[in-house]
């Protein structure tokens, strides 16, 4: 009896504040309000998502998120690899050093780049010192990309590092004993074994990158549209909740599918991680 | 040779990660509005930060919301984990799947869906709705940090206590709670930290002039660079640093 009662408030809470809101967004995305306030079912909101203007926004969001993910992977894999090879005593400390910046508020980390890249920022001061002309770094697509890489790089490094650090040394030694040179040992043994880490790193970078509106808003300004900005605008300034809901639903589906595929690909034991998809 | 390349590479990565933070902290003590040229040491920005009503009010709301939301989430989540532990397998699976939705969903989707609900229920957006939203995204983390403690606990503890005549509530208080306490405290600390740090969900679920620090930073940063934000960053970073060191010490102790 007590066992059943204990989770009662929680069950009510998650139904009311997790399940119902998502169902409502789903409902909103499927209806449109007539001039007299009547609701009619329609697929118009979803059709509008495929308007060329909005397809452009999806394309841009996915492209920049993929670019950020790729750069994080290229920078992050060697980092994780070197970290995992460090002496144990230094290793723990070095990994800690990698985690600490993540504890800083996300907005402040993004704001930091505003002060560095700005017109009177440090970067321009340095350019002036060596006699180069001032440039506008801020308010460009490059700045947004940099902001994403900076904010999400640890999300790539840490899962890869975890897999590499736990890797069975015997397998590597066996490969070496059997005559594999360093390149072969890496491509045939280490890399395939580290794939689960790579996959979870990729999804942990891609997901926040594709849905952000803060980085694009601060480092590019209002004119630059990513999917996140579009949703924010529809809900907070334009007030077209039906269209906004349709975009949110599609974004959610994209993310959930990505997660499901990634989970399956990395062969994560759902019981162990506590997070699984049905 | 390759050793030096490796060191150089790691050094570059650390420089990349820390340079912006160092810049923020150093220029929070700069005696000028500039965030590029050093003009001498001052604490003026800390002073004007403390006199900035908007920021002080946001600080108050940040701490209030984080305290209330993390306490509520911890209580609800702990009892939830207790109930979930004794559920049948398929129920457990279903509930844990729902539990993971706020962790998997992009924050912006969680934010707008909660906002939709609040507006549909015609709850005025403000302090109350922000607390509800924070409890909602905190609970899953509390559940996931308490549930493993139940799994580690010997199975018959509750039955044994009740066979010996303890009431269910007494058994929970005296037998079960001491076992799961480390998980509860870790869960509460995670909830508190997440709450302090949240921007996106708060942004969509608040109103009526109620803002937290993240929202204050966002709205100030959109209007340009303000040295007070640097001072604020330094203070927030130090606070979170201390909090996380405490959390880390705790989890390490548990590992042993």
HADDOCK unambig.tbl for C-alpha pairs under 7 A between the chains (distance, minus, plus):
assign (segid A and resid 2 and name CA) (segid B and resid 168 and name CA) 6.85 0.50 0.50
assign (segid A and resid 3 and name CA) (segid B and resid 82 and name CA) 6.79 0.50 0.50
assign (segid A and resid 3 and name CA) (segid B and resid 83 and name CA) 4.88 0.50 0.50
assign (segid A and resid 3 and name CA) (segid B and resid 86 and name CA) 6.66 0.50 0.50
assign (segid A and resid 4 and name CA) (segid B and resid 83 and name CA) 5.79 0.50 0.50
assign (segid A and resid 6 and name CA) (segid B and resid 79 and name CA) 4.92 0.50 0.50
assign (segid A and resid 6 and name CA) (segid B and resid 80 and name CA) 5.88 0.50 0.50
assign (segid A and resid 6 and name CA) (segid B and resid 82 and name CA) 6.63 0.50 0.50
assign (segid A and resid 6 and name CA) (segid B and resid 83 and name CA) 5.26 0.50 0.50
assign (segid A and resid 7 and name CA) (segid B and resid 79 and name CA) 5.69 0.50 0.50
assign (segid A and resid 7 and name CA) (segid B and resid 80 and name CA) 3.98 0.50 0.50
assign (segid A and resid 7 and name CA) (segid B and resid 83 and name CA) 4.72 0.50 0.50
assign (segid A and resid 7 and name CA) (segid B and resid 84 and name CA) 6.75 0.50 0.50
assign (segid A and resid 9 and name CA) (segid B and resid 76 and name CA) 6.66 0.50 0.50
assign (segid A and resid 10 and name CA) (segid B and resid 76 and name CA) 5.78 0.50 0.50
assign (segid A and resid 10 and name CA) (segid B and resid 77 and name CA) 6.78 0.50 0.50
assign (segid A and resid 10 and name CA) (segid B and resid 80 and name CA) 5.67 0.50 0.50
assign (segid A and resid 17 and name CA) (segid B and resid 114 and name CA) 6.85 0.50 0.50
assign (segid A and resid 17 and name CA) (segid B and resid 136 and name CA) 6.64 0.50 0.50
assign (segid A and resid 21 and name CA) (segid B and resid 113 and name CA) 4.91 0.50 0.50
assign (segid A and resid 21 and name CA) (segid B and resid 114 and name CA) 5.63 0.50 0.50
assign (segid A and resid 21 and name CA) (segid B and resid 116 and name CA) 6.79 0.50 0.50
assign (segid A and resid 21 and name CA) (segid B and resid 117 and name CA) 5.38 0.50 0.50
assign (segid A and resid 22 and name CA) (segid B and resid 113 and name CA) 5.74 0.50 0.50
assign (segid A and resid 25 and name CA) (segid B and resid 113 and name CA) 5.85 0.50 0.50
assign (segid A and resid 79 and name CA) (segid B and resid 10 and name CA) 6.36 0.50 0.50
assign (segid A and resid 82 and name CA) (segid B and resid 6 and name CA) 6.64 0.50 0.50
assign (segid A and resid 101 and name CA) (segid B and resid 17 and name CA) 6.72 0.50 0.50
assign (segid A and resid 101 and name CA) (segid B and resid 18 and name CA) 6.96 0.50 0.50
assign (segid A and resid 103 and name CA) (segid B and resid 240 and name CA) 6.38 0.50 0.50
assign (segid A and resid 103 and name CA) (segid B and resid 241 and name CA) 6.88 0.50 0.50
assign (segid A and resid 104 and name CA) (segid B and resid 237 and name CA) 5.39 0.50 0.50
assign (segid A and resid 105 and name CA) (segid B and resid 197 and name CA) 5.80 0.50 0.50
assign (segid A and resid 107 and name CA) (segid B and resid 214 and name CA) 6.64 0.50 0.50
assign (segid A and resid 107 and name CA) (segid B and resid 217 and name CA) 7.00 0.50 0.50
assign (segid A and resid 107 and name CA) (segid B and resid 218 and name CA) 6.73 0.50 0.50
assign (segid A and resid 108 and name CA) (segid B and resid 233 and name CA) 6.35 0.50 0.50
assign (segid A and resid 111 and name CA) (segid B and resid 221 and name CA) 6.66 0.50 0.50
assign (segid A and resid 112 and name CA) (segid B and resid 20 and name CA) 5.41 0.50 0.50
assign (segid A and resid 112 and name CA) (segid B and resid 21 and name CA) 6.85 0.50 0.50
assign (segid A and resid 112 and name CA) (segid B and resid 24 and name CA) 6.14 0.50 0.50
assign (segid A and resid 113 and name CA) (segid B and resid 20 and name CA) 6.50 0.50 0.50
assign (segid A and resid 115 and name CA) (segid B and resid 35 and name CA) 6.31 0.50 0.50
assign (segid A and resid 115 and name CA) (segid B and resid 225 and name CA) 6.61 0.50 0.50
assign (segid A and resid 120 and name CA) (segid B and resid 36 and name CA) 6.83 0.50 0.50
assign (segid A and resid 121 and name CA) (segid B and resid 35 and name CA) 6.30 0.50 0.50
assign (segid A and resid 121 and name CA) (segid B and resid 36 and name CA) 5.24 0.50 0.50
assign (segid A and resid 122 and name CA) (segid B and resid 36 and name CA) 4.54 0.50 0.50
assign (segid A and resid 125 and name CA) (segid B and resid 36 and name CA) 6.75 0.50 0.50
assign (segid A and resid 150 and name CA) (segid B and resid 17 and name CA) 6.98 0.50 0.50
assign (segid A and resid 208 and name CA) (segid B and resid 106 and name CA) 6.80 0.50 0.50
assign (segid A and resid 211 and name CA) (segid B and resid 106 and name CA) 6.48 0.50 0.50
assign (segid A and resid 218 and name CA) (segid B and resid 222 and name CA) 6.14 0.50 0.50
assign (segid A and resid 248 and name CA) (segid B and resid 109 and name CA) 5.84 0.50 0.50
assign (segid A and resid 252 and name CA) (segid B and resid 105 and name CA) 6.44 0.50 0.50
assign (segid A and resid 275 and name CA) (segid B and resid 100 and name CA) 5.98 0.50 0.50
assign (segid A and resid 276 and name CA) (segid B and resid 97 and name CA) 6.53 0.50 0.50
assign (segid A and resid 277 and name CA) (segid B and resid 97 and name CA) 6.58 0.50 0.50
